[in-house]
Amino acid sequence: MALGDSYALLADLKTRLDIADTTDDARLTEALSAASREIETWCDRQFNKATVASARVFRPLTAYTVLVDDFHTTDDLAVASDAADDGTYGTAWTAADYELEPLNGMVSGQSGWPYYRVRAVGSYTFPTCNRRAASVRVTAQWGWAAVPAAVKEACLVIASELFKLGDAPFGVAGFGEFGPVRVRMNSRAESLLAPYRRHPVLVA
């Protein structure tokens, strides 16, 4: 699925709700989209993927560590830093200069995780005293290789609630047709998504 797509298919939601006709397809599609965007807000990350690399800049936590947005492959990966503090990111890092984490693509025994941390292990360190705080630039194919099954299930759970509760899910209206859904108000969705929450990445 591409960046911005919903995390579950319309056909999956219709099967979940035992709907065979197309009368409510527009509302169901909107429910899936609203559920997906709420998942991203609650988890502070998105789970689809880009297949073309693009550059983003980040503020390092320390001289040896920078947290970045999720990226799913090392294809087209490039890391550079702004050691001169002139906004040019003129210091290009080689693969020997950094290590990607989580190691082996595993978190808490689960495989399939993307990279989200870069650790300096070679001859360079990340500039931390620059006037330009975003001193690290990473070019990557952002996102996850595949949407985790738990995220897809949470999307279906939330979208089903949205559709069933109409324009006031959980007693609160105001998010388009459906009102603002809250993951924390659905214990099943919250449990499914809890392992995937992260702090927001600081991006310039």
N, C-alpha and C positions, 0 to 999 in steps of 0.2 A: 504494500500500500504506500502511496506517495504522501509526502508531508501535507497535512491538512485533511486527509481522508478520515472518515469515521473508522472506529476500531472494530466494527462489526458490520456485516452486510445486511441490507434490507431483507433479503430472503431468510436470513437467520432470525431476525426479529419477528418476521411474520410467522415463521414456524413456532417460535416461542409463544406467540400470542394466539396461535391457531387461527390465523387470518389467511383466507385463500383468495379474496378478491383484491382489486387494485384501488378501491375507493379511498382508502386512507394512506396511500403510499406517500403522499407529500408530507403528511403529519408524521408518519413513521420515520421518514428520512430526516426530518427536522429534529425529531427526538433523538435519533442516533448522533446527529451532529452536536446537539446541545450536550448530550451525555459525554461525548468524546472531549469537547472543550473543557467541561468541568473536570474530567479526569486529568487533563493536562495541567489545569490550574492547581488541583489538589496535590498532584505528584511533583509539580515543578519540573516536568519534563514531558516530551512527546515521544510516541512510540512507533511512528512510521519512519520511512527512510527516504533520503535523497540518493540518487544514483549519479549525480554530478557533484564534484567537489566545489566548495566555496569557502572563502576565508572569513573567519570571525576572530575578534580580539578579546583577550581576557586579562584579568588582573591576577598575578600569582599570589598564592597564599604565603609562600616563603620563597627563599632563593632556590629551593629544590623541588617545590611542588606547585602545580597549577591545576585547579579544577576546571574542566571544560564541558561543553555540551556533549551529549552522547554521540559517538560515531561508531559505525558498525564494521569498518574495514580499514586496512592500512593502504589500500589502493589509493594513489594520488595524495597520500598524506604528506604534509609539509609543516614543519615547525620552525618558526623564526622569532627572534627577540629584538627589541629595540634598545640595544646596549648603548647606543649613542644618544638616546633620549631626543631624537629628532623626528620621530614618527615614520621612519622609513623601514623599520624591521629589517635592518641590514645584516643581522647575524643569522645565517642559515644553519640549522642544526642537522646533523646526520643521524641515522638510526642508532648509531653507537653512543650518541650523546644523551639519549633519553630512554626511559622504560615506560610502557603503557600499562595502566591498571584499570580494572582488576586483572590480576594475573590469570592466565588460562581462560579468561572470559567467564569466571565463576564467582558468584556471591552467595554466601551461606549454603554452599553445596549445590547451587543451581547453575547450570551452564546456560549459554546463550546470551550473556550480558554483553553490552557494548563497552567500549573504552570510554572512561570519563575523567581520568586523571593522568597527567603526564608528570613523570618524575625525572629530574636531572640526575644522570649517573656518569656523565663523561666530563669533558673539559669545560663545559659552560654551566653557568647558573642563571636563573631567571632574574632579571633586573627588578629590584623592589624599591629603589629609592628615586626612581624617575619622576619628573614632574608629570609626565604622561603615565597615568596609573596603569592603563591597559598596555603593558609592555610585552605581551606575548601574542603572537598571531599564529593560529592553527588553520590550515586548509585541509578539509576532510569531507567525506561523504557522511553527512550527519544523520543521526537517527539509529534505529534498531534494525537488525537484519530481518526480524520477524516480530510481529506483535505478540507479546506473551499471552498464553491462553487465559491467565487470570485477568488480564486487562480486557480482553475480548468479552469474557464473561461479565465483568463489572459493567462494561458498556451496555450489554444486553439487559442486565438487571436495572440499571438506571433508566435506560430508554423505555423499558417496559413500564416502570413507575410513572415516567413522564406522560406516556401515552394514556395510561389508565386514569391518571389524576387530572388530565385535561389541562386547563389554564392556571391551576393553582397547586402544583406539586408540593407536598409536605406543608400545605397551608400557606404558602408564600407565593404571590404572583409578581410578575414584572420582567421575566426573561422571555421576550418575544411572546409567542403564543403559550409557552409552557410555564413561565415563571422560573426563578433561579433554583435549580436543583443543587443540593448539597450532599457530597459524598458522605460526610460525617453523619448525616441523618439516615443513612441506610447502612446498618451494621454489616450486612453481607458484602456490599461493595467496599466498605472501609476495610474489612478484613482481607479481601482479595487484593486490594491496592496497597496495603500497608508496607509490604516489602519494597515497593517501588518509589516511595517518597524520597525526595532529596531537597536540600536547600537550594534556593535559586542561584544560578550561576551569575556572577557579576560581569556584565558585558558592557563595554563602552558604547 
